[in-house]
């Protein structure tokens, strides 16, 4: 699903290449007429930090309303224990998984897709009076995506989904119950909100979203040649205002913050992996002076670039 790639990019604050991440667990299930879900667990590198987040993607089909769907996508840090395998270690057998012999830090990505028939049952016979009810009934006529905070209740449900030990019919019952809870908590987050709070109207069609995605790729291609918003908007063929608002809506960060983060991550790579000097890295990333580069690097990483060379 495209949504899993997008949520990883938001959580990592950089374009995520799933093919380059070590997948240590994959689980998928499709319940006809109900929910299709995918759970991917990736090994987390010690020096990798993520921002746990969620995202709601409302896909409206103008030609066939029943073909629409609602996706809830989440990315969070987690732990994988040996209890996910056929045999448990002594620690997991005695509910001491924090001491598990095969404990692995993970980046967990989960995507739950609800079809329109399944969602409409919750508002059947009711007079819809709120934005959230319009979403469940697919009466809102524009597609959109929205990042959501990851509250403790949602996090608890996701952890239970990642580490449960049910199988067969019991697993189906458990998954169904937990996905309903995720839907409930998402609707709670939307309580009192209107379409203007959730929807970026100019991102309602795929062509506009592709332009925003193109803008991100252009930024990455010009990592050493900073572009102005005007230059970027021309290359992506989109209005400057729409570009700024749409980028924040899709990726959960501003264009400037995203670009700066990418520059600093690339700087770390050039310094630590390639062994370039601070002067060489500063020049390659388009900085007019070493002091400006050093200030930006320390703001992003907490250390001076020269300190990284001695680690």
N, C-alpha and C positions, 0 to 999 in steps of 0.2 A: 504494500500500500504506500502511495506517495506521502500520506500523512505521517508515517513513521519516520521517513527521511526528514520531513520538515520539523518534527518535534525534536529530533536529535540535533538539528542545526541550531534550534533555539536554545536547547539545554546546554550545548557545548559552546554556544556563541561563535560558531564558525561552521562552514559547510561540512557536513558529516558524510564520510564515505563508508557506508556499511560494509562494503567488500573488504575494507582494510581493517575492520574490527573483528576480533576473535569471537565468533558466536559459540557459546558453550551450552545453550539450551534454547530450543524452539518448540513452541506448542501452538497449535491452531485447531479451531473447531468451528464448524458451520452448522447452526441449528436452523433448518429450513423454516422460513416464515418468521424468524425471530432475530437472533444475534449471530454475527460472525466475528470471531475474535482471533487475534494473533498476539502472542507473547514471545518476545525475543530477549534473551539475556546475554550481554556481552561482557567479556572480561575487562575490568577497569584497570587501566595503568595507574601506578602509584602517583604519578605527577599530573594526572588528569583531573580537572575539577569541572563539575557540572552544576547548573542551576535547575533544581527540580521544578518541573512545570507541567501543566496540562493544557489541552487545546480542544475546543469543540469545533467541528467542521459540519456545517449544515449544507447538504447538497440537494438543491431543489431542481426538479426536472419539469420544465415548463410544458413539454409535450406529453409527459406521462407522470402525473403526480405520484402514483404508486411506485414509480421507479426511484423516487427520492430516498435518501437515507441520512442518518445522523451518526457522525463518528465522534467518539470520545477517545482521545489519545493522551498518553501520559509517559513521562520519562522521569525516573528517579534512581537514586543510588540504592543498592541492595546487597545482599549476601546470599550466596548459593551454598547449600550444605550437602553432605553426602546422602541425606535422607531423600534427595531427589533421585537417587540411584536404587538399584535392587536391594543392596545391603547397606545398613547403617553402621556407623562406627559406634563404639561404646558410649561416647558422649551424647550422640543424637538419640540413642536408645533410652537414655536416662534424662531426656529433656534438657541437655546442656549443650545445645548446638553452638553456642558462642565459643566453645572449645573444640569444635569439630575438626577432625584430622584433615579434612579437605575443604575448609572454609575458603571461599573465593569472593573477593569484592567484585561487584557487578554494576553495570549500567543496565537498568531494566526498562524496556520499552513495551508498552501494551496498547493495542488499538482495538476498540470495540465498535462494531458497526451495527446499528439498529435500523431495520427497514421500516418503511412508513406504516405498513399494516400492524406491525408489532406495537409501534408507538401510539397509533390512533386509538388503541383499545383503552388507554388511560384517560382519554377525554371523550369517549363515545357517549353520546346523549347529553353532554354538557354544553352550555353556551360559553364559548371561549371568550375570556375577558382580559387576558394578559398576553404579553409577548411570549412567555414560555409555553403557554397553552397553544398559541398559534404555531409554535415550532413543533410541538408534539403532534398537532393535527395537520401539519404541512400546509398551513394557510398563509405563511409568510412566503412571498413570491420571489425572493432573491437569495442566492447562495452566499454564504460568508463563512469566515473562520475567525475564531477568537481565542486568544490565550487566556487561561484561567489559573488562579492560584491553586496550589496543592495543599488543601487543608489536612489537618491531622486525621479526620474521619476518612477522607478519601485515601490517604496514605496507608491507613490501617487495612482498608479493604484490599488495596493493591498488594500489600505484603502477604495477606492471606491467600490471594490468588497465585502469587509467585511460589509459595512454599507449601501448599496444601498436599495431602497424601491420599486424597480420595481417588477412586477409579470407577469406571463403568457408569452405571446409573446414578450412583451416589455423587460422582463427579459432576454429572449433568445437573443434578439438583443444586449442588453447591455453586457451580458457575452461574446458573440462572439467578440464584438468590443474590449473589455478590454483584452481578452486573446491574440488577435492579437497584441496588444500593448506590452504585456509582451514578446511575441515571438520576436518582433522587437527590443526591448531594449536588449534582450539576444544576438541577432545576432550582435548588435552594439558592445557589450562587446567583442565579438569574432573577430571583424574586425581586420585584420592584424595578427591574431594568426595562428599558424600552429598546426599540430597534436602533435608535440613534446611539445608544450606549454600546451595542454589540456589533452592529454591522458596519462595515466599511463599504458603502454602496458601490463605489467604483471598482471594488474587487468582486462584484457579483458575477462576473463572467470569466471564463477561463483565459480569454485573450488578455485581460488586464492583469491577471495573476502571473501570466507568462512574462509580461513586460517587467513586473517587479522582480521576478526570478532572473530575468536577463540582466537587470541592473546589478544584482548581487554578483553575477558571474563577471560582469565588466569590472566591478570593483576589485575582484580577485586577480583579474588579468593585469590590472594597473596598480599592483601593490606597491611598486616603487615610483609610481607617477600619480600622485594625488590628483583627483579630478574635482572640479567644482560641481555643485548640484546642477547647475545649468548644463555643463558638459555631459554629466551622467544622464540627465533627462533627455537630452538630444540623442544620445546613443541608444537609449531604451525606448525612444519614441513615446514618451509619456509626460504629461504636465508635471511641473516641479512640485506643486502642492500635493497632487495625487501620489507622486513618487515618495515623498517624505511620509505622508500618512499611511500609504499602502505598505511601505517597507516596515514601518513600526508595527502595523497590524499583523503582517505575515510572519515576521521574525522576532517580534518582541523586543526590539532594540532600535535605536536610531541609526541612520546611515553612518554618521560620524563615529559613534561608539563601536559599531560593527567593524568599520574600516580600521580604526585604531587598534582594536583587539587583534585583527588579522595581521597588521603590521608587526605588532609586538610578538605574536606567536611565531611569525616568520623570522623575526630578529633572534628569538631564542634558538630557533633551529640553526640559523646561520652561525651564531656564536658558539653554541654548544656542540652541534653535530658536525658542522663544516669547518670550525676552527678559524673563522674570519676574525679580523680585528674589529674593534669598536668603530674605528674610522671607516673601514670598508663597509660595514653593515649600515652605518649612518648614511653613507653616500648612496648605497644601493637602494635604500628605502626612501630616498628623496628628501632627506632632512638638510636644511641649510647650514646647520651647525651641530657639532657633537653634543654640546650642552643641551640643546633642544631635544635631541634624541635621548640622551641620558635621563632627562626629566620625565619624558613620556614613558620610557621603559620602567623607571622606578615606580611611577604612578600605577602602572599596569601589573607589575610583578612584585613590587615591594623591595626590590634590590637594584643596585646599580648594575649596568651591563658588564662592567669590569669584574664585579664580584662573581658573576656567573662563570667567568672563564676559569676561576680557581676552585670550582666545585667538583 
